[in-house]
């Protein structure tokens, strides 16, 4: 998908982690530091973000509980 984005826009893009434990691996953080220097958002990143923030994971905080009530 990034091939369709012009280079200048890519240089200004930020990458946001979703808080999944595998995404916190050192090798992943190193890759993000190289690919998005000071432009990635996540645990232990240059821009901190809580791993389980309700505004980022609204499905976890609302939808799945609601679906369980409806289905079961």
Secondary structure, DSSP 8 states (H G I E B T S, - for coil): -GGGS-HHHHHH--EE----GGGGSHHHHHHHHHHSTT-EESTTSSB---TT-TTT-HIIIIIHHHHHHHH-
